[in-house]
Amino acid sequence: MYTPQHYKNEDLSEIKEFLVNNSFGILINTVDSKPWATHIPLELDKTDDGKDILVGHIAKANPQWKHFSENQEVLCIFNGPHSYISSSWYKEEEVPTWNYIAVHVYGKLQILSEEETLASMHKLVEKYEQGSKHPISLKNMSPKTLRQVKGVVGFQIEISDIQATYKLSQTRTEDHAKIISELEERDSGSKSIASEMKNRKP
């Protein structure tokens, strides 16, 4: 991912927190010489020996998994908030732009066993059921229902590289206050960008 130096985020702990909170990503590999992408939860985790991994699963009906190779590098894309930035908010004339947060993760993929896949699904459900009024657990589901795990392919990706772009008007410090004020009057994505800018006041 092309990222100008002033937009790069190399704070690994902050990036990992972003991945935990924005885990619905895009898994990309090559299928029949064409890029193929699937939108799925990709959960940040660690191996027993402390290596950072992403864990996920896709349907066996999805041909993408038939092209998984343990020697093939895959790309996972995660998007955060984004917002249009009007140049009418600047003190000097300039073209408009877009502020956004995006993280690209590269790594080698390994297919999981059925038992490992089911264990990862338990963790996934437990994470997202925490805020439910009436949380469910896979532990309480019948063997018949859990047989659906046979219809998916689980995998883990050992992370080899992380690239993070936090484009938050870093080159327009003189306009920060106005940009933040205008963003706070717009939609939720714009408000989130305003909040990120406040957290990184120049």
N, C-alpha and C positions, 0 to 999 in steps of 0.2 A: 504494500500500500504506500503510495506516495504521500509523505507527510513533511511539510516544511519544518525546519528545526524548532521554530517558535511555537508550533502546535503539538509537538511530540510530548507524550506523557511517559516517563520512564520510571514512575513510582509504582513498583510491582505490587505492593500491598494495596494501593488504591485501585489498580487495575483488576486485581483479583476480587476485590469487593464489588467492583462494577460487574464482573462476570457472574458472581453469585446473585446479584440483584437484577441482572438482565440476561437470564440464562436461555431465553428463547432465541435460538440462533439459526444460522443457515450452514448446513454441511455441504461442502462442494468437493467432488472428485471428477474423474473423467469416465464417461460411459460411451463406448463406441466412438472414441475420438472427439466427443463433444463434452463441454462442461455440463455437469448435472448437479442440481441443488435441491435440497430438501429442508423445509422449515420444521425444526424440532427443538425440544428442550435439550440442552447440552450442559450437564451439571459439572461444575468444577469439583474435583476430588483429589485424593492422593493415593498412591500405591502403598503397599506395606513398607516399602523402603524409602518412602518420602518423596517420590517423584510426582510432579503435578500432572494430572490427567483431566480430560473431559470424558464424561460417560453419557451414553445415549442409546436409543434403539429406534429402528425403523421397521415398517411392515415388510414381511417377506414378499408381499405382492409388488413392492417397489424394486425395480430392477437395479437400483443403485448398489445394493449390497453385493450383488453378484460380481461387481467390479472392485470390491474391496481387496486390497493387497497389502500384506504386512510390510512390504518394501515401498509402498506408495505413500507419498506425503499428501495429506488432505488439508483443506482450508476451511476454517469455521469463522463466520462473520457474526458479530454482535453489534446491534445498533442501540444507541441510547437516545436521549431527547435531541430534537433538532428544531431549528426555527429560521425562517426568513428574516434577514436583517436589512431594513430599509436605510438607504444612504441619506434619507431625509433626517435621520437622527444624528448625522455627523455635523461637526462644525464647519468642515470644508467639503467641497463638492467631490463626490466619488461614486463609483458604481455600487449597486446593492450587492449583498453576498448572502451566505448561509452559515449559521453556526451549528455545530453538531458534535456528538461524541460517537466514535466508532472504534471497535477493537477487532483486529484480525489475529487468529490463532492458527499456527501451523503445527502439524505433528504426524506421527506414524500411527496408523489404526490397527487395532487387534480385535478380532471377533471374540466375544465372550461365550462361555458355556450357558446352557439353559438355566442352571442354578445361579450363576453369576448375574445373568440378566434379570432373573426374578428378584435377587437381592437388591439390585440397583433400582428396580421398580418400587420395592418397599421403601427405599430411601427417598425416592422422588415423590411418592404419594404422601409420606410422612411430612416432608418439607412443605408441600403446598396445602395440606389439609389443616395446618396449624391455625389458620385464620378462619376456618369454617365454623358455622354455628353448630353443625352436627357432623364433626369429622368422622370420616370412614377410615378403615385400615384394611389393607390386603390380608392381614392376619385373620380377619373375620369373614373372609369370602370363601365360598365353597370350592372344592377341588375342580368342579366342573367349570366355574367361572375362571379360575386361575389357569385353566388349560389354554386360555387365549394367549398365554405367553409363548406357546408353540408357533403362533402366527407372526412373531417378530424376531428380529435379529439384533442382539445387543452387542455393543462394542465399547471399547475405550480408546482414547487417543492420547498417546504420550506426547506432551507438549514440547516442541523443539524451539519455537520462536513466538513471541507476542509483539504485535505492533499496535500502538494506541494513538489515535488522533483525538485531541481535545481542542477543537477550533472554537475559541471563545473570545474573539475580538482582542487577542493579546497585542496586536499591532496598533490598536486604536485606544490606548489607555485614556487619552484626553476625552473620549466620547463614552467611556464606560457608564457613567452615571445616567446619561440620557438613554443609552441603549437598554440598560436594566429597567429604567422607569417605563419605557415603551413596551418592553417585553412583558412586564408584570400586568399590563392591561389587556393582554391577548390570551390565547388558548393555553391549555395545560402544558403542552410541549414548550411553548415560549416561556412560560413561568418557570419550568424546570431549567431551561438554559439560563434564565436570569439568576436563579439560585446558584447554579454552578459558577457563574461569573462572580457573584458575591463572595463565594468561597475562595476565589482566586484573585482577590482585589490586588491591582498592581501597586 
